[in-house]
Amino acid sequence: MSAARRAALAIKVNRLRRRNVNNTKYLVGLAGLALGFIISFLWVSSYNKNNAPVATPQAAGAMPGSMPAANSSSGQQAMMGQVQQVIEKAKGNPKDFQAQIDAAGVYYQSGKEAETVDYLKKAYELKPEEFKTNQQLLGALPLIATYYADQKQYDEADTWFRRSMEVEPGNDAIRIELASSYIQRQPPQPDRAIQELQTALKANPKDGHALGHLVEAYAVKKDAAGAEDALNRLREAEPSNKRLTALQNMLADLKAGKPVTLPKEQ
């Protein structure tokens, strides 16, 4: 997983953790919403418990979840040894919840996204309630869901999106991401996407993220009138929305009888 990919994943998980307060979107602890903040806490905790050198405090604006800095080759070797111990402990103790979380952390730091998700799932199987009540783990469920959606494993993604919504029934950003996954499928399922998006828009009729995907859903359905209405609602709600031009071009293609290509999400 490249640095760009990790950054994109963090942004997506951040979006899933948005809250609506008095019809205004807020990000709750931006630096701590992606899995990185979970990993940062657990990694440093595990590292210190094992008498490793204390981590250098993370600089403001750094990527959440960065590993403690190693200032020498010997420090790097010690750190790698510690990483291996964490992984071996998880493998040797499959019923140890904390060990699975720690292993997810070191795999996340090494850029191994599939392994990160695998160990998070193992931890979930051991203590699913922890993912519902522990504030530090709330970002993990949507991260797993978006991972599977990106891998086009949509049935698995559905499972984790639903679990995320069970934990946070008022977080419509998760519902919107689920709707987006319905649009991306082959074949697409625009009616299911529209249903989820309309539910989200009941809570916030001016949600630009939901409206943008609603334009796409109607376009995929070949419903030009529905797409145009959604686009007009988006233009009114967020006249500076960066996707307006791309969505307008997509609608023009639909009206001209050309194939519809979904614009990349910014």
C-alpha positions in Angstrom: 0.0 0.0 0.0 1.6 3.2 -1.2 1.7 6.4 0.8 -0.9 7.9 -1.6 -3.1 4.9 -1.1 -2.9 5.1 2.7 -3.7 8.8 2.5 -6.7 8.1 0.3 -7.9 5.4 2.7 -7.5 7.7 5.7 -9.6 10.4 3.9 -12.3 7.9 3.1 -12.5 6.6 6.7 -12.5 10.2 7.9 -15.5 10.8 5.7 -17.3 7.8 7.2 -16.8 9.2 10.7 -18.5 12.5 10.0 -21.3 13.7 12.3 -24.2 16.0 11.5 -24.7 18.5 14.3 -27.4 21.2 13.8 -27.2 20.4 10.1 -23.5 21.3 10.0 -20.9 18.6 9.2 -18.0 18.3 11.7 -15.1 15.9 11.7 -14.6 14.4 15.1 -10.9 14.5 15.8 -9.5 14.6 12.3 -6.1 13.2 13.3 -7.7 10.3 15.1 -10.4 9.0 12.8 -8.5 6.7 10.5 -7.2 3.4 11.7 -3.8 5.1 12.1 -4.8 6.7 15.4 -5.8 3.3 16.8 -2.5 1.9 15.7 -0.5 4.7 17.1 -2.0 4.3 20.5 -1.7 0.5 20.5 1.7 0.4 18.9 3.2 2.8 21.4 1.5 1.0 24.3 2.8 -2.4 23.2 6.3 -0.9 22.4 6.6 0.6 25.9 5.3 -2.4 27.7 8.1 -4.4 26.3 10.7 -1.9 27.5 11.5 -0.6 24.1 12.8 3.0 23.8 10.1 5.6 24.2 8.7 6.8 20.9 9.5 10.3 19.8 6.2 12.4 20.0 4.5 12.6 16.7 4.8 16.0 15.0 1.6 17.9 14.3 0.2 17.1 10.9 2.1 13.9 10.5 0.3 10.8 9.1 -1.8 9.3 11.9 -0.3 6.0 13.2 3.3 6.6 12.3 5.7 4.2 13.9 8.2 5.6 16.5 11.2 7.0 14.7 14.4 5.0 14.7 17.5 7.2 14.8 20.1 4.6 14.0 20.6 1.3 12.2 20.6 -0.5 15.6 17.4 1.3 16.5 15.8 0.1 13.2 16.9 -3.4 13.9 15.5 -3.3 17.4 12.2 -2.0 16.0 12.0 -4.7 13.3 12.7 -7.3 16.0 9.8 -5.8 18.0 7.6 -5.9 15.0 8.3 -9.6 14.4 7.6 -10.3 18.1 4.2 -8.6 17.8 3.3 -10.7 14.7 4.6 -13.9 16.2 2.6 -13.3 19.3 -0.6 -12.8 17.4 0.0 -16.0 15.4 0.9 -18.0 18.5 -2.0 -16.7 20.5 -5.0 -16.6 18.1 -7.4 -16.1 21.1 -5.6 -13.0 22.4 -7.6 -10.0 21.3 -4.9 -7.4 22.0 -2.3 -9.4 20.1 -4.5 -9.4 17.0 -5.0 -5.6 17.3 -1.3 -5.1 17.7 -0.6 -7.3 14.7 -3.1 -5.3 12.6 -1.1 -2.2 13.7 2.3 -3.3 12.5 0.9 -4.6 9.2 -0.8 -1.3 8.7 2.4 0.5 9.2 4.3 -1.7 6.8 1.6 -1.0 4.1 0.1 -4.5 4.1 -3.6 -3.6 3.8 -5.0 -7.2 3.4 -3.1 -8.4 6.5 -4.3 -5.4 8.5 -7.9 -6.2 7.7 -7.3 -9.9 8.3 -6.1 -9.3 11.9 -8.8 -6.8 12.6 -11.4 -9.4 11.6 -9.7 -11.9 13.9 -10.0 -9.4 16.7 -13.6 -8.8 15.9 -14.4 -12.5 16.0 -13.0 -12.6 19.5 -14.6 -9.5 21.0 -17.2 -7.9 18.6 -18.5 -5.8 21.5 -15.2 -4.0 21.7 -15.7 -2.6 18.2 -19.1 -1.2 19.3 -18.1 0.4 22.7 -14.4 1.2 22.4 -14.1 4.7 20.9 -10.6 3.9 19.6 -11.9 1.1 17.5 -14.9 2.8 15.8 -12.9 3.6 12.7 -12.0 0.0 12.2 -15.4 -1.3 10.9 -15.8 1.2 8.1 -12.1 0.7 7.2 -12.8 -3.0 6.7 -15.9 -2.2 4.7 -14.2 0.2 2.4 -11.3 -2.2 1.9 -13.6 -4.9 0.6 -15.5 -2.4 -1.5 -12.3 -1.2 -3.1 -11.4 -4.9 -3.8 -14.8 -5.3 -5.4 -15.8 -7.9 -2.9 -19.1 -6.4 -2.4 -20.9 -9.1 -0.4 -18.2 -8.9 2.2 -18.2 -5.1 2.1 -22.0 -5.2 2.7 -21.5 -7.2 5.9 -19.1 -4.6 7.3 -21.0 -1.6 6.2 -24.1 -3.1 8.0 -22.1 -3.7 11.1 -20.8 -0.2 11.0 -24.3 1.2 10.7 -25.5 -1.0 13.6 -22.8 0.7 15.8 -23.6 4.2 14.5 -27.1 4.2 13.1 -27.1 8.0 12.9 -23.9 8.2 10.8 -25.3 8.6 7.3 -21.8 8.9 5.8 -21.5 5.1 6.2 -24.8 4.7 4.4 -23.7 6.9 1.6 -20.5 4.9 1.1 -22.6 1.7 1.0 -24.8 3.4 -1.7 -21.7 4.3 -3.6 -20.7 0.6 -3.6 -24.0 -0.3 -5.2 -23.3 2.1 -8.1 -19.8 0.7 -8.6 -20.9 -3.0 -9.0 -21.1 -4.9 -12.2 -23.9 -4.9 -12.9 -24.8 -1.8 -10.9 -27.7 -1.7 -8.5 -28.9 1.9 -8.8 -32.3 1.3 -7.2 -30.6 0.1 -4.0 -28.2 3.0 -4.1 -31.1 5.5 -4.5 -32.9 4.0 -1.6 -29.9 4.4 0.7 -29.2 7.9 -0.5 -32.8 9.1 -0.1 -32.7 7.8 3.4 -29.5 9.8 4.1 -31.0 12.9 2.4 -34.0 12.8 4.7 -31.7 13.6 7.6 -29.7 16.2 5.6 -31.3 17.3 2.3 -28.2 19.4 1.4 -25.6 16.7 1.9 -23.4 17.3 -1.1 -21.7 13.8 -0.9 -25.1 12.1 -1.0 -26.4 14.3 -3.8 -23.3 13.7 -6.0 -23.8 9.9 -5.7 -27.5 10.4 -6.3 -26.7 12.0 -9.7 -24.5 9.0 -10.5 -27.2 6.5 -9.4 -29.8 8.1 -11.7 -27.4 8.3 -14.5 -26.5 4.6 -14.2 -30.2 3.9 -14.2 -30.5 5.9 -17.5 -32.9 8.3 -15.8 -31.8 11.7 -17.2 -34.6 13.6 -15.4 -33.7 12.2 -12.0 -30.0 12.8 -12.6 -30.7 16.4 -13.6 -32.9 17.1 -10.6 -30.2 15.7 -8.3 -27.6 17.8 -10.0 -29.7 20.9 -9.6 -30.1 20.1 -5.9 -26.3 19.7 -5.6 -25.6 22.9 -7.4 -28.0 24.8 -5.0 -26.7 23.1 -1.9 -23.0 23.4 -2.7 -22.3 25.8 -5.6 -18.6 25.3 -5.2 -18.7 21.5 -5.2 -15.6 20.3 -7.1 -17.5 17.5 -8.8 -20.2 19.7 -10.4 -18.4 20.0 -13.8 -17.6 16.3 -14.0 -21.2 15.3 -13.1 -22.6 17.8 -15.6 -20.4 16.3 -18.3 -21.6 12.8 -17.3 -25.2 14.0 -17.6 -24.5 15.5 -21.0 -23.2 12.1 -22.2 -26.3 10.4 -20.9 -28.6 12.8 -22.8 -26.5 12.4 -25.9 -26.9 8.6 -25.7 -23.2 8.0 -24.9 -22.0 5.5 -22.4 -22.0 6.8 -18.8 -18.6 7.0 -17.1 -18.7 7.7 -13.4 -16.3 10.5 -12.6 -13.6 9.9 -10.0 -14.5 11.1 -6.5 -12.3 14.0 -5.3 
